[in-house]
Amino acid sequence: MNINLNQYQVWMITGSQHLYGEETLKSVAKHAKEIASGLNSSPHIPVDFNYKALVTTPGEIYQVLQQANQDDRCVGVVVWMHTFSPAKMWIAGLKNFKKPLAHLHTQYNTEIPWSEIDMDFMNENQSAHGGREFGFMASRLRKQRKVIVGHWQEKSLQEKLGKWTRVAVGWHELQRTKVARIGDNMREVAVTEGDKVEAQMRFGFSVNGYGLGDVAKFVGAVTDAEINQLIQVYEQEYTFEQVTPKDESIKEAARIELGLRAFLQDGGFTAFTDTFENLYGLRQLPGIAVQRLMAEGYGFGAEGDWKTAALLRAVKVMDVGLEGGTSFMEDYTYDFNPNGARVLGSHMLEICPTIANNKPRCEVHPLGIGGKEDPARLVFDVDGGPAINASLIDMGNRFRLLVNEVEAVSPENELPKLPVARVLWEAKPNLTIAAHTWILAGGAHHTVFSKALDTSFFEDLAEIAEIELLVIDNETKVRDFKQAIQWNEVYYHLFQNKM
């Protein structure tokens, strides 16, 4: 699966009016093209940043925003008010605009030309209050948008804009994501369930169920030649100790990977789930197959967790080209060390090797649940550094995106008897408060763990999706967090009624 962010466009639309004359408008367009070109060449902005139009009338604004709605390559629009652009002109266009919107509050020049500034310069360079006029109209319309302030040549501004463009692409992908729920949900589990119809209305992704027999047909069609070719890849990318690449369990794992990938490709799926309680037609629970598919960019959720699978797919798109990696994750067990409590995150098999700190080991061990043959999996540790855990939850009357900032800790001890990939982290502000507030928020035990993204990505995603965001970080206090949840109950009750 090849994810190329540069195939997507973000359009830059510049607002002005005819009050200032044609020469000023020519200068405004020239400046806008220069800014767009500069941002397009920025190493911090991965998409095609495209100057699109200078708009001066309600009709022009409406038309170009409708074009953005209909253009599949366009994932979002950035607006900039070079001069004053009377905001009533924007009403029709903004009311009907459906894609992510960012308001770039900048100006062409860096500093004021003190010895030369005159009223012509003042009339032409009016971002300072032109942006406020636009801001009022967007707020009056209750239009969700990202506001980015600073000079366009500043690295910090380009980094913020670049992150937002990544989220816009992730949102674009979410609209088109097809999740294959293979084998339904783990029985009697609550948090991995939810309203799939409401999810498709809110996020765009679809979730449909498939029997293991549908996958088994593809697994059964895999040839020995295909298996041998894939095992050669295993030999190059992983180390083998207790088993050899020719072991029957490794061959079966390769067969499952090839069949599962063929099933996903045939159905146009970019995310999937499975469950150890439903393995009809498979000899072992997919381990290395799921790990490698995640590394390619597929979203995944264990035990039927379709919300995590869809969120992981979006994050995999957002983090293309960034360091650190992203994986499906589960809070597995605690280390109540008196010097600082920590969490050991892992899963039965399915942790993505993009977060590995070394060359993964391919191992085969018994699995105490599922009743199938011993599955192959990749085993590795994870380096220290800042990371996040994110959970998408269905609260009945709304979706909630919950984020906990954490600090991954480099492994201090060997774990010779734990044959799974794992990561150790310190939750912010500490485990006591983080676990307390996570539980108060109804956070799931499954998460998207990322060392590539920070909280700002998820803040932008929540704003675009118009869903609730709760963040647990160094500033979190339990009392304040409780009050935030209570106030949000009121806000989203009113908001949903408005919708």
C-alpha positions, -999 to 999 in steps of 0.1 A, spaced: 0 0 0 16 32 -12 5 64 6 17 95 -12 6 127 5 18 149 -24 -10 136 -46 -34 157 -25 -39 194 -27 -47 222 -3 -61 252 -20 -52 288 -10 -79 313 -16 -71 350 -10 -99 375 -1 -100 411 -12 -125 435 -29 -126 460 -58 -125 491 -36 -88 495 -39 -85 494 -77 -69 470 -103 -33 477 -95 -38 468 -59 -56 436 -68 -27 427 -92 -3 432 -63 -25 411 -40 -26 382 -64 12 384 -70 18 383 -32 -6 354 -27 11 334 -55 45 340 -39 33 329 -5 16 298 -19 48 289 -38 69 295 -7 46 273 14 45 246 -13 83 244 -12 84 241 26 98 208 40 71 210 67 41 209 43 38 175 26 9 181 3 6 201 -29 -1 236 -16 -18 253 -45 -27 289 -51 -62 288 -64 -79 322 -66 -82 358 -56 -119 364 -48 -136 397 -46 -174 390 -49 -199 367 -33 -203 348 -66 -165 341 -70 -163 329 -34 -193 306 -37 -180 292 -70 -144 284 -59 -156 268 -26 -180 246 -45 -152 236 -68 -132 226 -38 -161 205 -25 -162 186 -58 -125 182 -65 -114 148 -51 -77 159 -49 -86 189 -28 -85 179 9 -90 214 24 -89 251 18 -67 278 34 -81 313 33 -61 345 37 -74 381 38 -46 402 22 -68 433 23 -102 439 39 -127 415 24 -163 423 36 -174 391 52 -210 391 42 -196 381 8 -184 348 24 -218 337 39 -231 316 10 -198 300 2 -190 291 39 -224 278 46 -221 253 18 -184 244 22 -179 209 34 -142 203 37 -116 213 63 -109 250 65 -79 269 78 -77 306 83 -41 318 77 -37 351 96 -5 364 81 7 393 60 31 395 30 57 417 45 77 409 76 82 443 91 67 477 87 87 499 63 89 528 87 104 554 64 82 546 34 48 535 47 19 555 33 -18 551 29 -15 531 -3 6 506 17 -19 506 45 -48 500 22 -31 471 5 -17 453 36 -48 450 58 -45 415 71 -45 427 107 -82 437 105 -93 420 73 -86 387 92 -108 399 121 -137 406 97 -135 371 83 -131 357 118 -163 372 129 -183 358 100 -169 323 105 -177 325 142 -212 339 135 -218 309 112 -204 285 138 -179 274 112 -152 251 125 -118 261 112 -81 261 122 -67 295 129 -29 298 123 -12 332 132 23 344 123 44 353 94 42 328 65 80 324 64 83 314 100 92 277 106 67 275 135 39 286 113 48 262 85 50 234 110 15 242 123 1 244 88 19 212 78 3 193 107 -31 206 97 -26 195 61 -17 160 73 -49 159 93 -69 172 64 -56 142 43 -64 119 72 -99 132 73 -102 129 35 -91 92 38 -115 86 67 -144 96 44 -134 68 20 -123 41 45 -139 7 43 -135 -14 74 -139 -51 71 -151 -65 104 -139 -101 102 -157 -123 127 -177 -97 145 -171 -85 181 -156 -103 210 -186 -116 229 -201 -95 257 -175 -67 253 -190 -32 254 -165 -6 244 -156 -21 210 -192 -19 200 -210 12 189 -233 28 163 -218 21 129 -245 41 111 -239 72 132 -201 67 127 -206 66 89 -227 98 91 -202 116 113 -168 103 99 -177 88 65 -161 54 70 -182 23 65 -180 -9 86 -194 -42 74 -191 -77 87 -175 -107 69 -172 -143 79 -138 -160 83 -149 -182 54 -146 -152 31 -110 -148 41 -103 -185 42 -111 -187 4 -83 -163 -3 -59 -181 21 -66 -214 4 -58 -200 -30 -23 -190 -20 4 -210 -39 36 -225 -25 57 -202 -48 40 -171 -33 47 -184 2 84 -191 -5 88 -156 -20 73 -140 11 94 -161 34 125 -147 17 113 -112 27 109 -125 63 145 -137 63 158 -103 51 137 -82 75 136 -103 108 159 -124 129 150 -161 137 161 -179 168 139 -207 181 125 -214 147 137 -213 111 120 -196 82 112 -231 68 92 -240 99 56 -251 91 42 -224 114 61 -197 95 48 -210 62 12 -210 75 17 -174 88 29 -164 54 -1 -181 38 -25 -162 61 -7 -129 53 -10 -134 16 -46 -145 18 -56 -117 41 -39 -91 20 -56 -104 -11 -90 -103 6 -85 -67 17 -73 -56 -18 -101 -74 -35 -127 -56 -14 -110 -22 -14 -106 -23 24 -80 -1 42 -89 -12 77 -100 -44 93 -107 -62 126 -106 -99 137 -112 -118 169 -96 -149 184 -131 -162 191 -138 -167 154 -110 -184 135 -130 -207 112 -109 -218 83 -76 -205 97 -50 -227 115 -36 -199 136 -46 -164 148 -31 -138 124 -1 -123 141 28 -114 118 2 -109 90 -16 -81 110 17 -66 121 30 -63 86 -3 -50 72 -3 -23 98 32 -14 88 20 -9 53 -7 15 64 -37 -6 71 -59 2 101 -65 -26 126 -85 -33 157 -85 -66 177 -116 -83 189 -138 -65 164 -128 -30 175 -138 -11 143 -135 24 159 -98 19 166 -92 3 132 -107 33 114 -88 58 137 -55 39 132 -60 41 94 -64 78 95 -33 82 117 -13 60 95 -21 84 66 -12 114 88 22 101 99 36 92 65 72 104 63 74 112 100 97 93 125 85 72 154 57 50 140 21 42 151 5 11 163 -26 -6 176 -21 -8 214 -36 -20 247 -29 -10 283 -19 -45 295 -4 -43 330 10 -18 355 44 -14 371 36 3 404 73 13 409 76 36 440 99 58 419 72 63 393 44 40 382 43 29 345 22 10 320 33 -20 300 15 -18 267 12 -48 244 -13 -72 229 -16 -109 222 3 -106 189 -7 -74 170 18 -46 176 30 -27 146 68 -30 139 70 7 128 75 15 165 103 -11 170 137 0 184 155 -29 167 152 -56 141 122 -76 151 125 -113 160 101 -137 143 90 -162 169 64 -190 173 48 -196 207 16 -211 220 -14 -188 225 -36 -197 255 -68 -186 239 -85 -192 206 -78 -230 204 -57 -229 173 -21 -237 164 8 -218 177 9 -185 158 40 -166 145 46 -131 156 72 -103 156 88 -96 190 105 -63 198 109 -35 223 103 3 218 127 32 225 119 60 249 104 94 239 72 114 238 41 96 225 3 97 227 -24 71 233 -57 80 216 -91 63 219 -123 69 199 -154 62 220 -191 61 212 -209 78 242 -244 72 228 -252 108 221 -218 117 206 -183 104 198 -155 113 221 -118 114 212 -97 109 243 -59 115 242 -33 108 269 1 122 265 28 97 276 65 93 278 78 60 264 106 45 285 135 25 270 134 -11 283 154 -15 315 150 -52 319 149 -83 297 116 -100 293 127 -135 282 94 -152 289 71 -125 273 70 -134 236 51 -104 223 61 -69 212 58 -44 240 63 -8 251 67 7 285 55 43 292 49 68 319 15 84 316 12 121 321 8 138 346 12 105 365 -4 71 363 -28 78 392 -44 108 376 -41 95 340 -59 62 348 -85 80 370 -94 105 343 -92 79 315 -117 58 334 -140 88 341 -140 96 304 -149 60 294 -117 55 275 -113 21 258 -86 -4 267 -76 -4 230 -58 27 217 -39 41 188 -3 46 202 19 70 182 54 83 186 50 102 153 21 125 162 14 148 191 -18 161 206 -23 189 181 -30 165 153 -59 150 173 -72 184 183 -74 194 146 -91 161 138 -117 165 165 -124 201 153 -129 189 117 -151 160 127 -170 183 152 -166 157 180 -156 160 216 -120 161 226 -106 154 261 -69 156 267 -50 142 297 -16 159 300 8 174 325 -18 201 334 -47 176 341 -64 178 375 -92 153 384 -116 179 396 -113 201 366 -115 171 343 -148 160 359 -162 195 354 -151 195 317 -170 163 312 -201 178 329 -200 210 309 -194 189 277 -226 170 284 -245 202 283 -227 216 253 -231 185 231 -267 181 241 -274 216 227 -251 211 198 -268 178 187 -302 195 189 -288 222 166 -277 196 142 
